[in-house]
């Protein structure tokens, strides 16, 4: 009789017979058929177990009614010699689909900016699986970062299909199996052409045709709804969540946080997928029988069930097969573990064809507990950090097997910071090639975060055993903050290589506890006040030009000595009042010109000695100058020096004595107008007196008698006299004197009395040139000559 079950394959001997088999199939499960084979020894010796593993084979189940055979294609995952006795050898071979090859791999790699279907295609093609079809109706957006972490390719694509609501089954044909991946119940079709009859186990002959002996139903309680939530740090204020109902009379709620989605719409989609997964298990049907053409992914119709509602169309989700051909060798039945006599039997699990099936999320999501090291990546070979608008980095994880480079090996990754806030932050940008340690939110490989930086030989630590007492912050541009903690030498140094600029404070360096320096320019600017205090002394050393500009009030108070030394030009511009108070000596030494411009009042108050020494000094005053000296004031011009004042109107007032002493040289007083000296008593001491009045030369010689010698004569005064100029020309002469004059006086309209060669004039007018002189008191003079200007000379001499 022809065998109902046969197997063939390149590595199997032609005479190989199937003793029995056990097979399991399921939606989103690779099928596994454990087949027991028998060969004769002389033929079996040609079976190379190692050569047979991995080869293709096909199991055929031929129905007794002559219908189309039931085919199972695949590869031999395992070939085992179970027993050898007499002339026979028993082998166990495990037949699996091509998809099974993905279970033996183990990889860690990253996919970026790809959809889940595209990732599945990449993995299948990489594993050598080419016979597959994606029958999808859903739309799938690219994922920024999908990480396969220490898991097989099979587990990797399985968990992502389960998350997205994708599931698969197989189509079998003479050319092999085809993997069908779908997301919609509409793709499922019946495998057989006829309905499957329900024939109770205790009814008519159960071996008659493709029948089900049992068909039961199980209902399971469900939650009322599913809620998905997540967090999007780019939109932290938005609630990212989605909900989907499960059962109207359900118990409780399933809430899942952190399913990695970033919009409410995506959350609702994932919640719906989860709800459909649960609903696919709410009502499950279970049947046993001998229906050859029943396998997962295909629908079947049940008929003749005593419960009319059960006579419907179902989708097979799991099928288990058993085959027994030990009738010709009963001793093998126990060897292969068969406990029934039926040639073929099967069990099926099914759901209503109206239910949208979703595979249970049974594949574990890998978790990374701890950190993984990575290297900061970027699209360019730049010396600066390559970050996005949110301050995130691209990294290349060290475990990543992919050849992605140039910043494409990861999503943009945030870096944990020690401080932050709405307007606050702490961030030292990382350059390409920097080694970092990454942690993963919730352990999810798809959610990396940079936890910190780890130094290595290429990017060493700025602190080593050579400077172990220092705490250092240093940037790639050599900007540096260094805190020295060595006992007795504590110091803080802030430096930048630009213009050799630094700030150092703490333990003395170059005999200073505080140093701020730069080879470039510097600016200290405050919006309000600036106060500088020193304990003992302060020194300003300006090598070149110094300029001080005060827009308002300036007050300088010095309680000790002040020494200002300017070796070059000093310019001070004050637009408002300046008050300088020196309570002790102030010394100013100027070796070059000094220009001081005061656009407003200047008041200088000196309560002690003020001394100014100048080479050349020039003071130009366009307005009024008031100088008040409450004590001694001395102006001294040394021999060979020169003192010159040029003013407009000039007024000097002395509350006490005034003395001008000129030890050498001449004194000249020049006035283009009147020159008036007014005093209670006027005394002039000189060995000789020389005057020139209106071109007339007058020289007086004093000693005993006053001898007045004129170019036209001599007047000898032998007694005191007083002369006044009143009203410009009034002459008052008090005479108790003898006078002798050699005059040439033209006296008109005068009352002249001559007494013993004396001239007496009483209240008369005398013409001296064009001037008229009135003598109010008598004078006596001896006329010995004539003179045209004697009275005018007389007036000027005694005025």
Phi, psi and omega in degrees: 000143181288138179292142177284334183237131177224158178224146178215153179183160184299323185269358184262136176300150183297330184273009182293132180242148177271121177274321181184172179202161174222125182226146177233137176226155176196156173297134182059034174222134172291133180287155178223120176243118177265112189247132177259127184242148176233135174225160172282153186300318185291333175276320183297335179296342179275356181274110178269110184300316182295323181288331183285331182296129178091355179275159180281149176209165180219132177256128179245132174247114184257116180295151181291339182275007178079013178288180181298138181293155175266118187252142172229107178265157176169197177237155179275108180281328182217138172229124187226135172278115184269316185199148175228127180210139180057233181261007184244153173231138180250127179242150172244121179240138180252120181257125182226162178284168177302329180301333182299334181301336180288344182281341184269356179272164174210119186220160171224114182203167186236137173244134181233143175054044176230150174282161179299315176302322178294322178295319179299316178300316180299317181291316180298314180296320179295334180268002179085015178265113183248338181271087178210157176222141174252110179252084188243146173244347181280163176251132186235124182277153177298143176263133182297319188209115177235122186244126169266121188232110175048049182215160179289159175300325181294312178297323182298307182286334180294314182292328178286323175294320178297320179294319186274353181088017176269148174213171187216163172208185187234141169256133183251140177209178181297333181272358180128187181263151176237127178281125179248119177250128184217170175224015186218136181291344182291347182277348186279138181226162178288146178272320178262165182269343184246158175287153179268126181278145172265117179235108183304152184298332182254020179262221182292181184305114183284349179273004184273104177071189179273106186226163170247127181278326178229151174204108185241171182222140179231129176255139181234140178294149184234158170287166182280328184199169177237136177233128177248138178218155178203184184226132177245110184290345174281341176223066187295339182275350183267134176284118180258100181204163177211150182228153176210137178284152177243293181228136182299322180253032183290168181248115174076192184219144172259119180241125182237125177247141175087033178278006175064071170218162192230006176223151176301324180297318179292324176296320178295322179295315180293325177296321178295321177299317179295319179296319179293325175300315180294317182295332178294343178253005182289315179234113183238134180256146182226130180221155174231152179168210183224049180266106183296316188269059177224119180208156183302143179094353180241153179264158173216156179248131179260139177224165176067024174277139182295340175263109186305326182296338181279343179280086187212184178260135184233157173253120177288127180253329177217140176221136176239133185243145171226139176229142185222114175233046180263011182301326179277350178213076185303333182295342181278344185298315179289326182297322183265002173084021178274139183237010179224164185262350182298140177292320180214138173212160182210161173230142182228143168246139185212161174233164177299142181293348178276350181273134174278112182283141169225137182292140176300142178278075184262341180285123183295142175276124183296149179236141177250104180261105186124210182233158173232141181270152183214176178234134178297132184242173178185161183285342185234159173269080185247150177278358180247162181296140179249092184237163181267188185292348178256007180078024182263163185239153166265138181230159172245107180292139185295331181278354185288118180277347185292161179264020179292132180223181175064037179081010181258006185269003178197169169285174173289128189247131175285159176242128178296141183235152179284348181202150178188176180168188183300314178240015183244166178177165181211114185206122171252109185299142181259134179273160179301136181096353179287132178279131181231160174252127183252136169249171188226127184299122182064014184077004184286121180298342181272003183229069181281151175220136177286120181269332181175180182252141176242125180287155173216189184295330180274331178234075188288166178284142176286352177241124178226190178297337181289334180224045189293346179269003184251145173253122193234135166239120182222133180266172179295336178272012178070018166288135193216137169239123185233127178245109181273125182251007180297134184303129180082352181231027182299132186204148174240129180233127174243124186217156174218144183289343180295119180054027176051052185264134181205160174226124182229136178214146180126225182305144185301140172220123189058036176069017181232140176271346179218123180226129172231121186212156173202151174275354179256213180265162181220153178216129170247116184229128177236149178283339182230268188241159175222125181236129177239123179238136175235148182283322184236290183220159181229138180230124173254118182246102180253115185287326182241236189274144175229132181228128177243122181237122181243119181280344182225228185280137177233127178229125177237121181243120181237120181267354177234200181287150175233126176236116178246122181238117181245119181265000177210191185298139173235126179239123175240126179241119180238121181266355178220190187296144175234130176240121177241123181241118178246115181266006175209191185298138172235125178245127175239126177241119182240120180260358178220174183300145175236129177244122177241124180241119179246115180272359177214191185296141170237128177239124178242120180244121180240116181268355177223201184293133170239128184229128177237126176243127184227151166285286175240132178234132176230122179244121179244119182242121180268352180229206183279141174237125175245122176239124180241122178245113181272352176232211183286135176232126183229127173244121187233126176248116185286166182304133181088350178273183182212136177234121184225132175238129175236117184224173164275228174301135184226126182232128177236133180231128182240122180283348179228203182293160177224126185225128174244119182241123179238102185291342180202157179090175182262159174237126179238132172245117182244128178222128177280343175249207178289150177238113188242131170238122183239124182203161175297311178228140180236125181227131177236130178246128176197153176285331176209158182229124181236127180223153175228117186238118179048043177084356181262128183272125180236130177229127180252137177238126185247152177151105188072261173281152174269112181257116179256116182249123181245165179293349182239003179165186182230137175239121179255121179253125186245006180216158179300149175213162178225133179231141181230151171251111185242130180065020178094325185222004185280127182248125178243118184239124173259123188238123159223061194215167171246135180224143181231124185227142170255104193238155167229074190254132175263100184258123181237146176051039181243151175267100185254134177238125179254122180229111178049060178064014176257143177257121178249132181235125182240112174041052180238164180260135181237131177268121174241095187070240180259003183259149176248128182243130176250125180262118184267342175231158189286151173225150178239133180215143176266122183266117178241351179202186179239156177197141186283335189237020188298317182290320177297319177297322180298315179299310184293328183294320186260001182287000000 
